[in-house]
Amino acid sequence: MAESNGDNLPQPPSILLDLYGLSVTPESHPSVFDPSREDALPTAQAHDPARPYVTLTFAQSLDAKIAGAGGKQLALSGKESLVMTHWMRTLHDAILVGIGTALNDDPQLNTRHLPPLPSAYPYGYRLPRPIIIDTHLRLLPHCKLLKNYQAGNGRRPWVICASQRGTPSLASSEAFAARATVLQSAGARIVEVDIDANTGSIAILAVLAALRQRGIRSLMVEGGARVIRSFLSATHASAKAGSEVVDALVITVAPTLVGSAGVGYGAELHADTSAEWLIQGCTKLPTFQHVRTEVFGPDTVMALKVL
């Protein structure tokens, strides 16, 4: 539930303010977009200046499923926790999903469920930049993200795809360029990043570096399952350099069971207990410090920081 400050403006739940070390004052509201302070809006900052602060967040069932069979969208979050998630969006510069989520859910990634601001108030809520990881540019040009941007109701989406440097097939390169042109004509900004040589997928560290170079200071990652696994597993690759990939984890647990046909995110996550990594004190998965747990309607929300 939204709270109010001295100016009677709605404000984010305290669980989020505590997690990010933010506050609401008459002079500064972290969820409100003041165009005169666009580059200095309050947000969490990563210890590593080369990447954004990253919050990994998702809703899951009691049996740790985040989607139905075949990735079908499930309405797991109740109204109260959904509003909390929209408040969380206002506290980040950008919000990221994978192409599977973009195609299956056709999300808007906005803040439409927040309580209205006073009619005479000069500013609106802060909208995060929508970002889609889309290796092969499969995003549909008529998706809601692009339609909202065209209508002036949303920010310009950025589509992160695989770099085409050294592509061996001319036909493949031309087809990729044609898809890029269609998406750019619809309003998308195309950002090419390198592929991870070990996995064949877009390198998460390269994504974070590219976003920070383009001014993104904080990033909210909402899924789907493959993206969640990629961010958690990327800790393994970055640990030798002493650099985390995820800073905070916010999980909403809905009081329901989905069953074995549902899609989870943990099946391929394993701690690395090899001698080399144990000596270095590293595992493949990050460890967390509990910040707060709160109940929002029927759901339980846990906020954790990465150690």
KEBA-483004 format. One record per residue (C-alpha): residue in one letter; x, y, z. Coordinates in steps of 0.05 Angstrom, whole numbers, padded with zeros to 5 digits, always signed. Layout:
# KEBA-483004
aXYZ...
//
This chain:
# KEBA-483004
m+00000+00000+00000a+00025+00069-00017e+00044+00116+00039s+00042+00193+00039n+00094+00246+00055g+00085+00316+00082d+00062+00342+00014n+00009+00288+00012l+00042+00253-00047p+00038+00178-00051q+00105+00145-00039p+00137+00077-00048p+00130+00024+00006s+00182+00028+00061i+00210-00041+00043l+00236-00011-00022l+00262+00054+00009d+00299+00013+00061l+00328-00034+00008y+00355+00022-00035g+00373+00071+00020l+00326+00124-00009s+00279+00174+00025v+00222+00219+00008t+00226+00292+00027p+00188+00355+00005e+00248+00372-00039s+00261+00303-00069h+00215+00246-00087p+00251+00186-00119s+00190+00163-00157v+00173+00229-00190f+00203+00253-00255d+00229+00323-00251p+00258+00340-00321s+00304+00393-00292r+00339+00338-00252e+00336+00281-00303d+00409+00261-00296a+00408+00267-00220l+00343+00232-00200p+00353+00191-00136t+00369+00118-00149a+00412+00062-00121q+00484+00062-00145a+00529+00002-00159h+00597-00003-00125d+00626-00017-00194p+00621+00047-00235a+00626+00006-00300r+00556-00024-00292p+00487-00005-00266y+00459-00025-00199v+00418-00088-00214t+00354-00111-00180l+00331-00180-00199t+00256-00188-00185f+00200-00236-00202a+00137-00268-00176q+00135-00342-00163s+00087-00395-00138l+00099-00436-00075d+00132-00489-00118a+00179-00437-00149k+00145-00432-00217i+00144-00364-00253a+00104-00383-00315g+00057-00436-00341a+00070-00492-00390g+00110-00468-00450g+00124-00401-00416k+00050-00381-00415q+00038-00319-00373l+00010-00330-00303a-00023-00277-00261l+00014-00295-00198s+00018-00226-00164g-00042-00200-00127k-00063-00127-00135e-00024-00103-00074s+00043-00135-00094l+00033-00113-00166v+00028-00041-00142m+00092-00052-00102t+00127-00076-00165h+00104-00014-00203w+00133+00029-00147m+00198-00009-00155r+00199+00009-00229t+00198+00083-00212l+00262+00074-00172h+00303+00050-00231d+00329+00082-00295a+00312+00021-00337i+00274-00045-00336l+00296-00107-00373v+00262-00170-00398g+00281-00225-00446i+00250-00236-00514g+00211-00296-00489t+00174-00252-00439a+00165-00198-00492l+00133-00247-00541n+00092-00287-00491d+00067-00231-00447d+00071-00169-00492p+00085-00127-00430q+00080-00051-00423l+00133-00045-00368n+00102+00020-00343t+00073+00047-00278r-00001+00048-00295h-00023+00015-00229l+00003+00070-00183p-00045+00117-00147p-00056+00183-00183l-00016+00243-00164p-00053+00307-00145s-00084+00340-00206a-00047+00406-00195y+00020+00371-00185p+00067+00392-00242y+00104+00326-00251g+00087+00254-00266y+00115+00187-00244r+00183+00167-00267l+00181+00116-00324p+00239+00067-00332r+00270+00056-00400p+00244-00011-00428i+00300-00057-00451i+00292-00125-00485i+00348-00176-00493d+00333-00203-00563t+00393-00239-00593h+00363-00248-00663l+00315-00188-00665r+00250-00227-00660l+00212-00171-00625l+00147-00154-00661p+00142-00083-00689h+00070-00078-00666c+00083-00097-00593k+00054-00054-00537l+00122-00025-00519l+00130+00005-00588k+00057+00025-00594n+00060+00062-00528y+00123+00098-00551q+00091+00118-00617a+00030+00144-00580g+00073+00185-00532n+00054+00142-00472g+00120+00107-00460r+00195+00114-00468r+00233+00090-00529p+00250+00016-00522w+00321-00008-00530v+00332-00076-00561i+00397-00110-00544c+00419-00160-00597a+00480-00200-00617s+00536-00162-00652q+00539-00178-00726r+00614-00168-00732g+00644-00227-00768t+00578-00259-00788p+00597-00311-00840s+00532-00313-00879l+00515-00254-00923a+00442-00276-00927s+00438-00281-00852s+00469-00213-00844e+00421-00181-00894a+00360-00213-00860f+00384-00188-00793a+00393-00118-00821a+00323-00120-00850r+00293-00138-00783a+00333-00083-00750t+00306-00032-00800v+00234-00053-00786l+00243-00046-00711q+00279+00021-00718s+00224+00047-00763a+00175+00028-00707g+00216+00068-00657a+00264+00018-00626r+00337+00034-00612i+00382-00025-00631v+00442-00038-00586e+00491-00092-00608v+00534-00128-00556d+00583-00186-00559i+00564-00259-00552d+00592-00301-00494a+00640-00350-00528n+00625-00403-00476t+00549-00402-00478g+00533-00374-00547s+00485-00325-00514i+00491-00250-00505a+00542-00236-00450i+00508-00206-00389l+00571-00168-00369a+00573-00137-00439v+00499-00117-00432l+00512-00082-00366a+00573-00046-00392a+00535-00022-00454l+00477+00004-00412r+00522+00041-00363q+00559+00073-00421r+00492+00099-00445g+00474+00131-00378i+00435+00075-00344r+00452+00078-00269s+00402+00027-00243l+00368-00032-00277m+00308-00074-00256v+00309-00144-00286e+00240-00177-00289g+00253-00242-00326g+00236-00290-00355a+00267-00354-00330r+00326-00355-00378v+00344-00283-00362i+00339-00296-00287r+00386-00356-00294s+00433-00315-00337f+00440-00260-00286l+00449-00307-00227s+00498-00351-00264a+00539-00292-00289t+00565-00285-00218h+00608-00345-00232a+00642-00311-00291s+00651-00245-00255a+00674-00271-00187k+00747-00277-00207a+00746-00203-00222g+00712-00187-00156s+00652-00157-00190e+00580-00175-00173v+00526-00177-00227v+00464-00173-00182d+00459-00124-00124a+00388-00137-00097l+00336-00192-00102v+00261-00179-00092i+00217-00241-00095t+00141-00242-00091v+00114-00309-00068a+00041-00322-00086p+00001-00372-00044t-00012-00420-00102l+00017-00482-00134v+00029-00488-00209g+00053-00559-00216s+00108-00594-00255a+00085-00567-00323g+00102-00496-00301v+00167-00461-00317g+00218-00450-00260y+00285-00415-00259g+00327-00457-00211a+00335-00525-00245e+00400-00507-00280l+00430-00466-00222h+00484-00504-00185a+00535-00482-00134d+00606-00493-00160t+00642-00533-00106s+00704-00549-00146a+00770-00544-00108e+00792-00482-00146w+00729-00443-00129l+00726-00467-00057i+00798-00443-00046q+00778-00375-00073g+00715-00374-00030c+00670-00369-00091t+00608-00406-00114k+00569-00400-00178l+00510-00369-00142p+00509-00305-00101t+00494-00304-00027f+00444-00257+00003q+00430-00215+00065h+00357-00210+00086v+00332-00138+00089r+00258-00144+00101t+00198-00189+00089e+00128-00159+00083v+00059-00184+00066f+00023-00148+00009g-00049-00174+00005p-00044-00250-00003d+00029-00248-00025t+00095-00248+00013v+00151-00203-00012m+00224-00215+00008a+00277-00162-00003l+00350-00184-00001k+00418-00153-00016v+00475-00191-00048l+00535-00199-00003
//
